[in-house]
Amino acid sequence: MPELPEVETMVRGIKTEITGRCILEVELCHCTRRPIQISPSPANFRRLQKERVVRRVSRLAKRIVIELDGDDFVVIEPRMTGLMLVSDPPTVDHRRVCWHLKPKRGRVSSFEFWDRRGLGTVRLLDAAAMLELRQKLGPDALTMTAADWKKQLSRTARPIKVAMLEQKLVAGIGNLYASEILHKAGVSPKRSAARVTGPMWERIADATHHILNEAIRYEGSTLSDGTYRNALNKDGGYQNEHRVYQKADQPCPTCDKGTIKRIVQTQRATFYCSKCQR
């Protein structure tokens, strides 16, 4: 489930604790569940991080990037159920990787990646591989202007909601926030991206900045399955601000005339108002 706001919240939750710290050891936790993807080989993954210093922690689309001295990068992609934590995990059975740090008074002694379904990936990349990854992604959704949106999406005839999820066009937006953004912008998720008008691109850009920043302020969305947690293993709060996501058959809170509809686009649920998103 983690999208841009949730991943940004994870980054903010761990970076103050681990930036400037030395990694003493990397533990690949014993887990009997579906294994996550780790590269390079487990032995090299552990060896190449030992005694390295965390230089910087940042976000790349829906990935956490931990930059090490010597220009290597640990790239964690949480995907559906992965979490980065500096506290006790939701369960011990789904612990995947734990980084043990050189002790520092008043600071955590470790941080870890936890993943219930085993869909996440953890990779150690050199500078060249990191550059290649960056070049595969579109511009970050939080930085995009209306002109950027038009440039990236107006050449595809796919529905705008479907195009928004294509990471090589727009990096960071997932299914939940695409529905919320289009609702706030008053644009139908079924409209072809090639038929979105200039004023609509303006509204989409404004809605994206507003909703993603608000979701970050609320530390992300924890849905009914309880999967997403912040770095301290606490619920996010933005789920209480959702206008359409998982609100099918309820009155629209914006126009108070329409009813929230649920449709399926490319095997993903889309929620929108039948009146104010015609």
Summary of the structure (lengths in Angstrom):
residues: 278
radius of gyration: 19.7
end to end distance: 27.6
largest distance: 60.8
contacts: 938
relative contact order: 0.15
helix: 31%
strand: 26%
